[in-house]
Amino acid sequence: MKKVLILLLTMVMAVGLAACGTSDKENKAGSSDKKVLVMGTSADYAPFEYVETEKSDEIIGFDVDLGKAIASKLGYKVEVKDMDFNGLVQALKSGQADFVMAGMTPTPKRKKNVDFSDIYYTAKHMIVSKKESNIKSLEDLKGKTVGVQLGSIQEEKAKEIAKQVDIKIEDRNRIPDLIQEMKSGRFDAAIIEDTVAKGYINKEKDLTDFTISDKPEDAGSAIAFPKNSELTKKFNEELKKMKENGELDKLVVKWFGGEQ
C-alpha cells in the first residue's frame, strides 16, 4: 500500500513540475513578445498632443495618431503617458517609455542621450504677446520678460535672441502656464511653436503674434527612442512609407487644416 501511495505522489509531483516548466516557458515567451509600447508625451501641445477635458481624459492629437498608426503597422498597441516635457528624454533613458512623440526637435544635445527618427513635421518659432504690448519685432523685446517651455527648442531659441536683444528668460513646464503668465502681466511675451501658438491666438482674442525668420529644419519634429533601440529603424521604414503613400499628408490635413 505504501509503495502504491509513494508511486502516486511521485507521479503527481512529476506532472506538477512539468506544468510549472511549461508555465515558465510561456511566461518567458510572453515577456519577450512585447505587444504594447509606451509612448511618452507632454499633453499640453495642441494639436500635437492634448486633452479635450470637456469631452474625456483621453490624450489625442497629430502625434498620437501618427504614433499609433506606425505602431499598428508593426503589430503593436500604444499606451500614451503624459509627462512634463523636460522629463521625456530621461523617461526613455530609464525605461519608462519606449518612444517619445511630443513635437520634439532632434538637437545635438538630445542626440547624445537618445536616437531619433527622420523629421516628420516642420514648424516655425512664433512670438506671442498681448495686443496692448505693441511687440511687433525682436527689437521690441528689449528689456522684456519672455517665457518659454522648460527643455524645449524654444528655450534654446530664446538664449540665441538674448545674445542680440536684452531679454529676461523665464521657463515653465506647460504651454498653458506661459499663456496665463502673459495674461496676468508677469510675462511680456512667449516663444511658442507656430502651429501650437495659432490655437491659442484663435481662442484668446487679446493675444497677437509674429513669426521669427529661421531655417525650417531648426524646428523639425522627430520621434525619439532609447539609444540603440531596434524600434528606430522599424519606425523610420514605416514613416517613409506613410510619406510616400500620402498617409502622413492626410494626418497633417486632419490636424492642421492643410499640408506642410
C-alpha positions, 0 to 999 in steps of 0.5 A, spaced: 500 500 500 505 504 501 509 503 495 502 504 491 501 511 495 509 513 494 508 511 486 502 516 486 505 522 489 511 521 485 507 521 479 503 527 481 509 531 483 512 529 476 506 532 472 506 538 477 513 540 475 512 539 468 506 544 468 510 549 472 516 548 466 511 549 461 508 555 465 515 558 465 516 557 458 510 561 456 511 566 461 518 567 458 515 567 451 510 572 453 515 577 456 519 577 450 513 578 445 512 585 447 505 587 444 504 594 447 509 600 447 509 606 451 509 612 448 511 618 452 508 625 451 507 632 454 499 633 453 499 640 453 501 641 445 495 642 441 494 639 436 500 635 437 498 632 443 492 634 448 486 633 452 479 635 450 477 635 458 470 637 456 469 631 452 474 625 456 481 624 459 483 621 453 490 624 450 489 625 442 492 629 437 497 629 430 502 625 434 498 620 437 495 618 431 501 618 427 504 614 433 499 609 433 498 608 426 506 606 425 505 602 431 499 598 428 503 597 422 508 593 426 503 589 430 503 593 436 498 597 441 500 604 444 499 606 451 500 614 451 503 617 458 503 624 459 509 627 462 512 634 463 516 635 457 523 636 460 522 629 463 521 625 456 528 624 454 530 621 461 523 617 461 526 613 455 533 613 458 530 609 464 525 605 461 519 608 462 517 609 455 519 606 449 518 612 444 517 619 445 512 623 440 511 630 443 513 635 437 520 634 439 526 637 435 532 632 434 538 637 437 545 635 438 544 635 445 538 630 445 542 626 440 547 624 445 542 621 450 537 618 445 536 616 437 531 619 433 527 618 427 527 622 420 523 629 421 516 628 420 513 635 421 516 642 420 514 648 424 516 655 425 518 659 432 512 664 433 512 670 438 506 671 442 504 677 446 498 681 448 495 686 443 496 692 448 504 690 448 505 693 441 511 687 440 511 687 433 519 685 432 525 682 436 527 689 437 521 690 441 523 685 446 528 689 449 528 689 456 522 684 456 520 678 460 519 672 455 517 665 457 518 659 454 517 651 455 522 648 460 527 643 455 524 645 449 527 648 442 524 654 444 528 655 450 534 654 446 531 659 441 530 664 446 538 664 449 540 665 441 535 672 441 538 674 448 545 674 445 542 680 440 536 683 444 536 684 452 531 679 454 529 676 461 528 668 460 523 665 464 521 657 463 515 653 465 513 646 464 506 647 460 504 651 454 498 653 458 502 656 464 506 661 459 499 663 456 496 665 463 503 668 465 502 673 459 495 674 461 496 676 468 502 681 466 508 677 469 510 675 462 511 680 456 511 675 451 512 667 449 516 663 444 511 658 442 511 653 436 507 656 430 502 651 429 501 650 437 501 658 438 495 659 432 490 655 437 491 659 442 491 666 438 484 663 435 481 662 442 484 668 446 482 674 442 487 679 446 493 675 444 497 677 437 503 674 434 509 674 429 513 669 426 521 669 427 525 668 420 529 661 421 531 655 417 525 650 417 529 644 419 531 648 426 524 646 428 523 639 425 519 634 429 522 627 430 520 621 434 525 619 439 527 612 442 532 609 447 539 609 444 540 603 440 533 601 440 531 596 434 524 600 434 528 606 430 529 603 424 522 599 424 519 606 425 523 610 420 521 604 414 514 605 416 514 613 416 517 613 409 512 609 407 506 613 410 510 619 406 510 616 400 503 613 400 500 620 402 498 617 409 502 622 413 499 628 408 492 626 410 494 626 418 497 633 417 490 635 413 486 632 419 490 636 424 492 642 421 487 644 416 492 643 410 499 640 408 506 642 410 
